[in-house]
């Protein structure tokens, strides 16, 4: 029971990180197809790598930490946990890798970027909610 308070503080920090990330994403792309297209299609490969590298690292750490909390807490159905972990990881991977395919008129990859980014944020909040509910 000593871990619940630090876990809640950790979730507050993660929530603030996710919300500021969404806020900056909205400011850059205005959550529109045209805004997302214009933001990412104007970047060079080097510019995309500068953007994706820290995001890939940070998001992977978040996936790692949250899924490992599920692994060590009793009362979590392991089959659902494995499916959730896979979806969470794939969502993070797609959200970061889809920007490399955004070019003039690539509506599919723009929609993939927008949807996977918000699915990642949603899955993050869902995981934190479930962890607080189980503990």
N, CA, C and O atoms as a DFTB+ gen file, in Angstrom:
540 C
 N C O
     1  1       0.802      -1.207       0.000
     2  2       0.000       0.000       0.000
     3  2       0.842       1.268       0.000
     4  3       0.317       2.353      -0.247
     5  1       2.141       1.151       0.273
     6  2       3.005       2.325       0.308
     7  2       3.254       2.914      -1.079
     8  3       3.732       4.043      -1.192
     9  1       2.947       2.187      -2.101
    10  2       3.236       2.636      -3.457
    11  2       2.095       3.433      -4.083
    12  3       2.285       3.987      -5.166
    13  1       0.944       3.519      -3.471
    14  2      -0.211       4.169      -4.093
    15  2      -0.005       5.683      -4.225
    16  3      -0.304       6.250      -5.276
    17  1       0.489       6.330      -3.201
    18  2       0.691       7.782      -3.279
    19  2       1.733       8.169      -4.335
    20  3       1.462       9.062      -5.138
    21  1       2.915       7.535      -4.370
    22  2       3.854       7.864      -5.449
    23  2       3.294       7.541      -6.840
    24  3       3.583       8.241      -7.810
    25  1       2.503       6.488      -6.923
    26  2       1.887       6.131      -8.194
    27  2       0.909       7.218      -8.651
    28  3       0.854       7.549      -9.835
    29  1       0.152       7.762      -7.723
    30  2      -0.777       8.847      -8.061
    31  2      -0.018      10.092      -8.508
    32  3      -0.429      10.751      -9.463
    33  1       1.075      10.422      -7.838
    34  2       1.890      11.562      -8.254
    35  2       2.496      11.325      -9.633
    36  3       2.569      12.241     -10.453
    37  1       2.925      10.105      -9.881
    38  2       3.470       9.757     -11.194
    39  2       2.396       9.934     -12.268
    40  3       2.680      10.452     -13.348
    41  1       1.187       9.515     -11.982
    42  2       0.096       9.656     -12.951
    43  2      -0.269      11.120     -13.183
    44  3      -0.649      11.493     -14.293
    45  1      -0.160      11.941     -12.160
    46  2      -0.393      13.373     -12.347
    47  2       0.665      13.952     -13.289
    48  3       0.341      14.727     -14.189
    49  1       1.923      13.575     -13.082
    50  2       2.990      14.053     -13.956
    51  2       2.787      13.568     -15.388
    52  3       2.951      14.341     -16.332
    53  1       2.438      12.317     -15.556
    54  2       2.202      11.765     -16.893
    55  2       1.010      12.449     -17.539
    56  3       1.038      12.736     -18.736
    57  1      -0.032      12.715     -16.771
    58  2      -1.202      13.416     -17.311
    59  2      -0.832      14.808     -17.794
    60  3      -1.260      15.234     -18.867
    61  1      -0.035      15.516     -16.998
    62  2       0.396      16.856     -17.419
    63  2       1.260      16.780     -18.675
    64  3       1.139      17.623     -19.563
    65  1       2.123      15.783     -18.753
    66  2       2.957      15.597     -19.932
    67  2       2.111      15.308     -21.171
    68  3       2.345      15.883     -22.234
    69  1       1.131      14.420     -21.033
    70  2       0.259      14.084     -22.159
    71  2      -0.589      15.277     -22.591
    72  3      -0.756      15.528     -23.785
    73  1      -1.119      16.005     -21.625
    74  2      -1.964      17.154     -21.962
    75  2      -1.175      18.277     -22.622
    76  3      -1.673      18.921     -23.546
    77  1       0.045      18.518     -22.162
    78  2       0.857      19.536     -22.837
    79  2       1.281      19.068     -24.216
    80  3       1.405      19.878     -25.135
    81  1       1.506      17.767     -24.372
    82  2       1.813      17.225     -25.696
    83  2       0.650      17.393     -26.656
    84  3       0.844      17.762     -27.815
    85  1      -0.555      17.125     -26.182
    86  2      -1.749      17.318     -27.018
    87  2      -1.917      18.796     -27.346
    88  3      -2.246      19.151     -28.478
    89  1      -1.695      19.648     -26.368
    90  2      -1.819      21.085     -26.581
    91  2      -0.849      21.560     -27.676
    92  3      -1.238      22.321     -28.562
    93  1       0.407      21.112     -27.612
    94  2       1.379      21.508     -28.627
    95  2       1.040      20.897     -29.985
    96  3       1.239      21.539     -31.016
    97  1       0.535      19.678     -29.997
    98  2       0.129      19.041     -31.251
    99  2      -1.015      19.820     -31.896
   100  3      -1.037      20.015     -33.111
   101  1      -1.956      20.259     -31.079
   102  2      -3.075      21.063     -31.592
   103  2      -2.564      22.397     -32.125
   104  3      -3.022      22.855     -33.173
   105  1      -1.628      23.025     -31.426
   106  2      -1.086      24.310     -31.892
   107  2      -0.333      24.173     -33.215
   108  3      -0.387      25.068     -34.058
   109  1       0.368      23.051     -33.393
   110  2       1.131      22.853     -34.633
   111  2       0.247      22.443     -35.804
   112  3       0.469      22.883     -36.932
   113  1      -0.749      21.604     -35.545
   114  2      -1.523      21.015     -36.641
   115  2      -2.948      21.524     -36.721
   116  3      -3.631      21.271     -37.714
   117  1      -3.413      22.224     -35.720
   118  2      -4.802      22.690     -35.574
   119  2      -5.815      21.561     -35.727
   120  3      -6.981      21.801     -36.040
   121  1      -5.372      20.355     -35.509
   122  2      -6.206      19.137     -35.581
   123  2      -6.991      19.020     -36.876
   124  3      -8.087      18.461     -36.899
   125  1      -6.443      19.533     -37.918
   126  2      -7.110      19.419     -39.210
   127  2      -6.213      18.627     -40.151
   128  3      -5.006      18.504     -39.941
   129  1      -6.823      18.107     -41.167
   130  2      -6.065      17.351     -42.161
   131  2      -5.077      18.275     -42.866
   132  3      -3.916      17.918     -43.065
   133  1      -5.545      19.466     -43.243
   134  2      -4.669      20.417     -43.934
   135  2      -3.541      20.893     -43.033
   136  3      -2.406      21.031     -43.487
   137  1      -3.836      21.145     -41.764
   138  2      -2.811      21.588     -40.826
   139  2      -1.761      20.526     -40.577
   140  3      -0.568      20.828     -40.526
   141  1      -2.192      19.293     -40.423
   142  2      -1.262      18.189     -40.210
   143  2      -0.410      17.971     -41.448
   144  3       0.800      17.766     -41.358
   145  1      -1.050      18.017     -42.588
   146  2      -0.328      17.841     -43.853
   147  2       0.718      18.928     -44.036
   148  3       1.861      18.628     -44.381
   149  1       0.354      20.172     -43.812
   150  2       1.310      21.262     -44.016
   151  2       2.436      21.238     -42.985
   152  3       3.565      21.614     -43.298
   153  1       2.143      20.800     -41.760
   154  2       3.184      20.767     -40.732
   155  2       4.241      19.704     -41.041
   156  3       5.437      19.968     -40.918
   157  1       3.808      18.512     -41.439
   158  2       4.760      17.426     -41.630
   159  2       5.346      17.348     -43.031
   160  3       6.481      16.896     -43.184
   161  1       4.620      17.771     -44.054
   162  2       5.166      17.645     -45.405
   163  2       6.286      18.642     -45.670
   164  3       7.100      18.423     -46.567
   165  1       6.345      19.725     -44.913
   166  2       7.390      20.715     -45.102
   167  2       8.698      20.369     -44.425
   168  3       9.685      21.084     -44.597
   169  1       8.732      19.281     -43.653
   170  2       9.940      18.919     -42.915
   171  2      10.826      17.987     -43.748
   172  3      10.341      17.140     -44.499
   173  1      12.117      18.170     -43.591
   174  2      13.065      17.254     -44.229
   175  2      13.148      15.964     -43.405
   176  3      12.577      15.871     -42.318
   177  1      13.855      14.990     -43.930
   178  2      14.054      13.741     -43.182
   179  2      14.763      14.039     -41.858
   180  3      14.419      13.473     -40.821
   181  1      15.749      14.928     -41.905
   182  2      16.464      15.293     -40.681
   183  2      15.516      15.965     -39.684
   184  3      15.576      15.693     -38.485
   185  1      14.650      16.835     -40.182
   186  2      13.680      17.498     -39.315
   187  2      12.697      16.516     -38.701
   188  3      12.321      16.643     -37.535
   189  1      12.284      15.535     -39.496
   190  2      11.379      14.500     -38.970
   191  2      12.081      13.651     -37.918
   192  3      11.490      13.297     -36.898
   193  1      13.342      13.331     -38.173
   194  2      14.090      12.546     -37.188
   195  2      14.299      13.322     -35.890
   196  3      14.270      12.741     -34.805
   197  1      14.509      14.630     -36.000
   198  2      14.637      15.450     -34.795
   199  2      13.349      15.464     -33.986
   200  3      13.384      15.554     -32.758
   201  1      12.221      15.375     -34.666
   202  2      10.928      15.355     -33.985
   203  2      10.611      13.969     -33.438
   204  3      10.186      13.828     -32.292
   205  1      10.819      12.954     -34.259
   206  2      10.395      11.598     -33.904
   207  2      11.281      10.968     -32.838
   208  3      10.773      10.276     -31.956
   209  1      12.578      11.185     -32.894
   210  2      13.500      10.501     -31.971
   211  2      13.154      10.710     -30.500
   212  3      13.010       9.723     -29.779
   213  1      13.015      11.947     -30.019
   214  2      12.663      12.089     -28.600
   215  2      11.258      11.599     -28.279
   216  3      11.012      11.088     -27.186
   217  1      10.334      11.753     -29.226
   218  2       8.977      11.269     -28.986
   219  2       8.943       9.748     -28.903
   220  3       8.262       9.179     -28.050
   221  1       9.676       9.101     -29.786
   222  2       9.729       7.643     -29.765
   223  2      10.305       7.145     -28.450
   224  3       9.794       6.188     -27.867
   225  1      11.353       7.783     -27.988
   226  2      11.967       7.390     -26.718
   227  2      11.015       7.626     -25.547
   228  3      10.800       6.730     -24.731
   229  1      10.449       8.820     -25.464
   230  2       9.560       9.144     -24.345
   231  2       8.297       8.309     -24.323
   232  3       7.866       7.842     -23.268
   233  1       7.707       8.123     -25.491
   234  2       6.477       7.330     -25.558
   235  2       6.763       5.864     -25.262
   236  3       5.942       5.187     -24.642
   237  1       7.915       5.367     -25.698
   238  2       8.277       3.968     -25.415
   239  2       8.493       3.758     -23.919
   240  3       8.112       2.722     -23.374
   241  1       9.100       4.734     -23.258
   242  2       9.280       4.637     -21.800
   243  2       7.921       4.605     -21.107
   244  3       7.720       3.833     -20.169
   245  1       6.990       5.439     -21.566
   246  2       5.649       5.461     -20.981
   247  2       4.954       4.113     -21.172
   248  3       4.360       3.582     -20.233
   249  1       5.027       3.561     -22.378
   250  2       4.428       2.244     -22.642
   251  2       5.079       1.197     -21.750
   252  3       4.388       0.371     -21.154
   253  1       6.390       1.226     -21.656
   254  2       7.125       0.264     -20.837
   255  2       6.698       0.320     -19.371
   256  3       6.403      -0.707     -18.761
   257  1       6.669       1.524     -18.818
   258  2       6.354       1.674     -17.396
   259  2       4.905       1.282     -17.105
   260  3       4.642       0.528     -16.168
   261  1       3.972       1.789     -17.902
   262  2       2.557       1.490     -17.635
   263  2       2.249       0.007     -17.815
   264  3       1.509      -0.569     -17.017
   265  1       2.800      -0.613     -18.842
   266  2       2.514      -2.039     -19.038
   267  2       3.186      -2.898     -17.972
   268  3       2.677      -3.965     -17.628
   269  1       4.314      -2.450     -17.449
   270  2       4.942      -3.225     -16.388
   271  2       4.198      -3.094     -15.063
   272  3       4.243      -4.011     -14.242
   273  1       3.524      -1.988     -14.841
   274  2       2.656      -1.910     -13.667
   275  2       1.555      -2.960     -13.762
   276  3       1.212      -3.597     -12.766
   277  1       1.003      -3.138     -14.955
   278  2      -0.021      -4.163     -15.138
   279  2       0.539      -5.558     -14.884
   280  3      -0.158      -6.423     -14.354
   281  1       1.775      -5.772     -15.257
   282  2       2.372      -7.100     -15.109
   283  2       2.609      -7.479     -13.655
   284  3       2.564      -8.660     -13.312
   285  1       2.862      -6.494     -12.790
   286  2       3.199      -6.833     -11.402
   287  2       2.021      -6.723     -10.447
   288  3       2.102      -7.187      -9.310
   289  1       0.935      -6.119     -10.890
   290  2      -0.223      -5.974     -10.005
   291  2      -1.128      -7.186     -10.164
   292  3      -1.476      -7.579     -11.277
   293  1      -1.502      -7.768      -9.036
   294  2      -2.389      -8.931      -9.092
   295  2      -3.821      -8.471      -9.382
   296  3      -4.199      -7.338      -9.086
   297  1      -4.582      -9.353      -9.950
   298  2      -5.967      -9.034     -10.268
   299  2      -6.165      -8.550     -11.694
   300  3      -7.270      -8.156     -12.066
   301  1      -5.110      -8.574     -12.492
   302  2      -5.206      -8.158     -13.890
   303  2      -5.260      -9.411     -14.749
   304  3      -4.397     -10.284     -14.650
   305  1      -6.281      -9.491     -15.591
   306  2      -6.414     -10.636     -16.485
   307  2      -5.306     -10.577     -17.534
   308  3      -5.255      -9.644     -18.335
   309  1      -4.426     -11.568     -17.528
   310  2      -3.208     -11.517     -18.333
   311  2      -3.468     -11.563     -19.845
   312  3      -2.724     -10.949     -20.610
   313  1      -4.501     -12.274     -20.285
   314  2      -4.767     -12.342     -21.724
   315  2      -5.179     -10.966     -22.262
   316  3      -4.695     -10.544     -23.312
   317  1      -6.051     -10.280     -21.561
   318  2      -6.440      -8.927     -21.967
   319  2      -5.271      -7.969     -21.862
   320  3      -5.123      -7.066     -22.685
   321  1      -4.449      -8.166     -20.857
   322  2      -3.283      -7.319     -20.675
   323  2      -2.332      -7.442     -21.863
   324  3      -1.796      -6.435     -22.327
   325  1      -2.119      -8.641     -22.353
   326  2      -1.226      -8.844     -23.494
   327  2      -1.772      -8.161     -24.743
   328  3      -1.021      -7.548     -25.502
   329  1      -3.066      -8.268     -24.949
   330  2      -3.689      -7.615     -26.098
   331  2      -3.594      -6.089     -25.970
   332  3      -3.286      -5.399     -26.942
   333  1      -3.857      -5.576     -24.781
   334  2      -3.755      -4.142     -24.540
   335  2      -2.320      -3.661     -24.752
   336  3      -2.102      -2.624     -25.380
   337  1      -1.355      -4.396     -24.241
   338  2       0.054      -4.011     -24.386
   339  2       0.461      -3.956     -25.848
   340  3       1.159      -3.033     -26.268
   341  1       0.032      -4.933     -26.616
   342  2       0.348      -4.954     -28.043
   343  2      -0.291      -3.770     -28.768
   344  3       0.356      -3.122     -29.590
   345  1      -1.543      -3.493     -28.468
   346  2      -2.232      -2.356     -29.082
   347  2      -1.564      -1.040     -28.691
   348  3      -1.383      -0.161     -29.534
   349  1      -1.205      -0.903     -27.443
   350  2      -0.550       0.298     -26.924
   351  2       0.789       0.526     -27.644
   352  3       1.087       1.637     -28.081
   353  1       1.586      -0.540     -27.758
   354  2       2.880      -0.446     -28.416
   355  2       2.727      -0.123     -29.903
   356  3       3.425       0.747     -30.423
   357  1       1.829      -0.811     -30.580
   358  2       1.623      -0.565     -32.012
   359  2       1.120       0.845     -32.266
   360  3       1.507       1.476     -33.250
   361  1       0.273       1.335     -31.401
   362  2      -0.248       2.693     -31.533
   363  2       0.883       3.706     -31.409
   364  3       0.930       4.675     -32.167
   365  1       1.785       3.495     -30.470
   366  2       2.940       4.369     -30.308
   367  2       3.833       4.315     -31.532
   368  3       4.322       5.346     -31.993
   369  1       4.049       3.123     -32.059
   370  2       4.902       2.956     -33.228
   371  2       4.294       3.608     -34.467
   372  3       5.004       4.265     -35.228
   373  1       3.005       3.436     -34.676
   374  2       2.328       4.020     -35.837
   375  2       2.275       5.546     -35.718
   376  3       2.471       6.248     -36.709
   377  1       2.013       6.058     -34.525
   378  2       1.945       7.507     -34.334
   379  2       3.264       8.176     -34.688
   380  3       3.279       9.302     -35.183
   381  1       4.360       7.494     -34.438
   382  2       5.670       8.073     -34.731
   383  2       6.155       7.793     -36.145
   384  3       6.781       8.655     -36.762
   385  1       5.883       6.624     -36.662
   386  2       6.413       6.281     -37.988
   387  2       5.559       6.815     -39.136
   388  3       6.056       6.950     -40.253
   389  1       4.302       7.118     -38.889
   390  2       3.432       7.573     -39.974
   391  2       3.851       8.920     -40.543
   392  3       3.523       9.228     -41.689
   393  1       4.566       9.730     -39.771
   394  2       4.971      11.050     -40.265
   395  2       5.951      10.953     -41.422
   396  3       6.047      11.884     -42.221
   397  1       6.682       9.850     -41.531
   398  2       7.640       9.690     -42.616
   399  2       6.955       9.463     -43.965
   400  3       7.583       9.595     -45.015
   401  1       5.678       9.124     -43.930
   402  2       4.952       8.834     -45.161
   403  2       3.993       9.950     -45.565
   404  3       3.297       9.841     -46.574
   405  1       3.959      11.011     -44.782
   406  2       3.069      12.122     -45.106
   407  2       3.721      12.973     -46.189
   408  3       4.803      13.532     -46.004
   409  1       3.047      13.053     -47.299
   410  2       3.489      13.902     -48.399
   411  2       2.255      14.470     -49.075
   412  3       1.133      14.163     -48.673
   413  1       2.444      15.280     -50.079
   414  2       1.347      15.952     -50.774
   415  2       0.232      14.962     -51.126
   416  3       0.455      14.007     -51.870
   417  1      -0.939      15.194     -50.599
   418  2      -2.105      14.387     -50.942
   419  2      -2.203      13.039     -50.261
   420  3      -3.024      12.215     -50.662
   421  1      -1.393      12.784     -49.243
   422  2      -1.434      11.485     -48.560
   423  2      -2.438      11.537     -47.410
   424  3      -2.055      11.562     -46.240
   425  1      -3.685      11.551     -47.744
   426  2      -4.769      11.660     -46.766
   427  2      -4.750      10.497     -45.784
   428  3      -4.993      10.687     -44.592
   429  1      -4.465       9.298     -46.273
   430  2      -4.465       8.113     -45.418
   431  2      -3.477       8.263     -44.260
   432  3      -3.827       7.992     -43.111
   433  1      -2.249       8.691     -44.550
   434  2      -1.233       8.786     -43.496
   435  2      -1.492       9.952     -42.550
   436  3      -1.131       9.891     -41.375
   437  1      -2.110      11.001     -43.052
   438  2      -2.492      12.115     -42.167
   439  2      -3.557      11.643     -41.190
   440  3      -3.468      11.914     -39.992
   441  1      -4.566      10.936     -41.693
   442  2      -5.603      10.402     -40.803
   443  2      -5.036       9.364     -39.850
   444  3      -5.454       9.278     -38.695
   445  1      -4.080       8.574     -40.334
   446  2      -3.430       7.581     -39.484
   447  2      -2.656       8.265     -38.354
   448  3      -2.699       7.814     -37.209
   449  1      -1.951       9.351     -38.675
   450  2      -1.206      10.099     -37.658
   451  2      -2.150      10.705     -36.620
   452  3      -1.925      10.572     -35.417
   453  1      -3.194      11.361     -37.085
   454  2      -4.142      11.988     -36.162
   455  2      -4.812      10.949     -35.266
   456  3      -4.873      11.121     -34.048
   457  1      -5.311       9.883     -35.865
   458  2      -6.042       8.885     -35.073
   459  2      -5.118       8.117     -34.132
   460  3      -5.489       7.861     -32.987
   461  1      -3.936       7.749     -34.586
   462  2      -3.039       6.985     -33.715
   463  2      -2.508       7.838     -32.566
   464  3      -2.289       7.330     -31.467
   465  1      -2.304       9.116     -32.812
   466  2      -1.846       9.997     -31.734
   467  2      -2.894      10.100     -30.641
   468  3      -2.578       9.982     -29.457
   469  1      -4.139      10.319     -31.033
   470  2      -5.176      10.448     -30.014
   471  2      -5.556       9.108     -29.406
   472  3      -5.983       9.056     -28.253
   473  1      -5.410       8.038     -30.149
   474  2      -5.618       6.720     -29.561
   475  2      -4.544       6.428     -28.518
   476  3      -4.835       5.842     -27.475
   477  1      -3.306       6.833     -28.790
   478  2      -2.227       6.651     -27.820
   479  2      -2.514       7.411     -26.528
   480  3      -2.352       6.876     -25.432
   481  1      -2.939       8.652     -26.670
   482  2      -3.255       9.458     -25.481
   483  2      -4.426       8.826     -24.726
   484  3      -4.400       8.729     -23.499
   485  1      -5.436       8.406     -25.454
   486  2      -6.588       7.761     -24.822
   487  2      -6.212       6.478     -24.111
   488  3      -6.668       6.229     -22.995
   489  1      -5.381       5.658     -24.747
   490  2      -4.939       4.414     -24.114
   491  2      -4.083       4.698     -22.882
   492  3      -4.124       3.939     -21.913
   493  1      -3.317       5.769     -22.909
   494  2      -2.509       6.134     -21.743
   495  2      -3.402       6.470     -20.553
   496  3      -3.184       5.986     -19.442
   497  1      -4.414       7.311     -20.801
   498  2      -5.331       7.662     -19.712
   499  2      -6.151       6.454     -19.255
   500  3      -6.440       6.309     -18.067
   501  1      -6.521       5.595     -20.195
   502  2      -7.253       4.382     -19.839
   503  2      -6.397       3.479     -18.951
   504  3      -6.891       2.923     -17.970
   505  1      -5.124       3.333     -19.292
   506  2      -4.227       2.493     -18.495
   507  2      -4.063       3.057     -17.084
   508  3      -4.081       2.315     -16.102
   509  1      -3.904       4.368     -16.997
   510  2      -3.761       4.964     -15.663
   511  2      -5.049       4.804     -14.847
   512  3      -4.997       4.545     -13.645
   513  1      -6.194       4.957     -15.499
   514  2      -7.472       4.769     -14.807
   515  2      -7.591       3.334     -14.296
   516  3      -7.953       3.105     -13.142
   517  1      -7.284       2.377     -15.163
   518  2      -7.383       0.960     -14.765
   519  2      -6.416       0.625     -13.636
   520  3      -6.755      -0.126     -12.721
   521  1      -5.215       1.183     -13.705
   522  2      -4.235       0.913     -12.650
   523  2      -4.674       1.488     -11.307
   524  3      -4.484       0.862     -10.264
   525  1      -5.256       2.669     -11.339
   526  2      -5.751       3.252     -10.080
   527  2      -6.948       2.477      -9.540
   528  3      -7.141       2.375      -8.328
   529  1      -7.736       1.942     -10.439
   530  2      -8.911       1.175     -10.038
   531  2      -8.518      -0.172      -9.430
   532  3      -9.156      -0.640      -8.487
   533  1      -7.472      -0.791      -9.966
   534  2      -7.035      -2.115      -9.494
   535  2      -6.304      -2.005      -8.173
   536  3      -6.447      -2.873      -7.311
   537  1      -5.511      -0.933      -8.000
   538  2      -4.665      -0.840      -6.798
   539  2      -5.432      -0.489      -5.577
   540  3      -4.854      -0.377      -4.496
